[in-house]
Amino acid sequence: MFISRRFLGLFAASTLCILASPHLRSAAASSDECADGVAVGAWKLPMTSGGHGAFIGRMIDPDGRRVSLRIRAELTDEPGPCLTCVQGSIHGFIDDGQGGPPRYAVEGTYEGPMSGTGHFDLRVVPLRGGTTIGEFHGEFDSPRALGFRGRFRADWRIC
């Protein structure tokens, strides 16, 4: 049986493309699967040392390619060496905002002066733990006063 060089060349090239395509697709998918945007919402600092506060907000994709997600978290005041500061830890979840189960967990810290303004940093992790798949960096304005709810704004990215 006669097999031409042209056929062997095409066969080899197509075989390489088939074998390489899963790797090419996964690399392309990883960049397409990343999302970023802004998050805004309500922020309530803990009222006492060791107390608890909370924040809740919407994660917005400015390109409108993805549905808006909700972030909810508990703030826990953690006294530190700065007596004129607010500081603590953050633990919470990201969900679809429609009553569905959480999609991701978030954890991080917040800090700022006693005036109630400051910044926070969060890392996004899978619900069962593991490596960081995203992050939030934001600012809040929430004086420690009864009945007062402040606001937050953050930039986020999840891959």
N, C-alpha and C positions, 0 to 999 in steps of 0.2 A: 504494500500500500504506500502510495506516494503522499507525503505531507510537505507542503511548501514552507519555505522560510517565513513567508508573510503570515501564514496561519499560526506557526509556532510563536512568532513575535506578538501577534494579537492575543493568543491564548495566554502567554506569559504576562502580558500587560493587564489583561482582564483579571487574571488570578491575583495579581498584586493589588489591584483596585478593590477586589472583593475582600481580600484579607485585611487591607488597611482601612476599609470603610467604617468598621465599628469604632476604631480609634478616632477617626476623623469626625464621626458623628458625635462621640462623647465629648470631644473638645469643643465642637460647635455648640452642643447642647449646654455645656457648662456656662458659656458666656451668655447664651440665650436665657438660661434659667435664673440668672441674677436679676434682682429687682432692687430699685432704690427710690427714694422719695423723701417726703417730709412727714412728720407726725405732729399733731397738735391736739391739745385737750386740757382737761382740768387736773390740777395738782394741789394736794392738801398735805402740808407738812405735819409731822407728829407734833402734838402740843406740849409734850413733856419729855424729859430725858428718859430714854428707854421705851418711849411710846411708839404708836403706830400711826401712819398716815397712808395715803393712797394716791394713785393717779390712774386716769383712764383717758384714752384718746383714740383717734383714727390715724391709720397709716395711709397716706395718699401717694399713689403713683401718678406723678404729674403728666405722664404720657397717656394715662387712661388705659393702659394695656392690661392691667390686672384689677381684680376687685379690691375694694378698700377693706383693709383688715383692722381689727381692734386690738389695742394693747391695754392690758390691765395689770397693775402691780401694787404690791404693798411696800411701803417705806418703813423702815425700822430705824429709829434714832439710835445711834451708837456714840456715846460720849467719848471724846478723845482729848488730846492735849490742848486743843484750842477751846477756851471757855467762852469765846464770843462768836462761835461758828455753829452752823447746823451741818451735820454729817451723819451718814448712815448707809445702810445696805438696801438694795432693791431686789425683790424676787417677784416674778409674775409670769404671765402667759400672753401669747398672741393667738387670737382665734378669728373666725370669720365674722364675728359681730352679729350673727343670726341665731345664736344659741347652740352652735355646733361645738364639738370638742376642741380643746386647745390644739394648735398646730405646732407651736414651738414654746420653749421656756426662755425667759430672759433673767439675767442676774447682773448686778453691778453695784455701783456706789453713787452717792450724791454728796455734794458739799457746797458750802457758801457761807457768807457772813450772816449774823443773827437777823439782819434785815429781811431775810427770806428770799433773797435772790441768789442764784448760784447755777451750777452746771452739774450734769450727770453723764455717766458713761455706762452703757450696757453691752453685754455680749449676748447673742442669740445662739441657743444650742438646741439640738433635737430633744424631744420630751424625755427620752430615756438616757440623756446625757451624751457626752462625747465631745468631739472637737467643735470649736466655734464656727458657725456658718453665717454669722452676720453681726452687725454692730449698730448701736445708736449712740449719737453724741448730741446733747442738747442742753438747753437752758430752761430754768424755771423762775417764776416770780410768784411767791406765795408767803406773805407775811404770816407769822405765827399769831393768829388772832382767832378768837371764837367765831364760828360762822363764816369765815372768809375762805373762799376757794380761789386759788391762784390759777395760773396758766403755765403750760410748757410748750416748747417747740423743739423739735429734734430733726436731724438728718439721719436717715437709716439706709442700710444696704444688707441684703440677704442673698446668699448664693447657695 
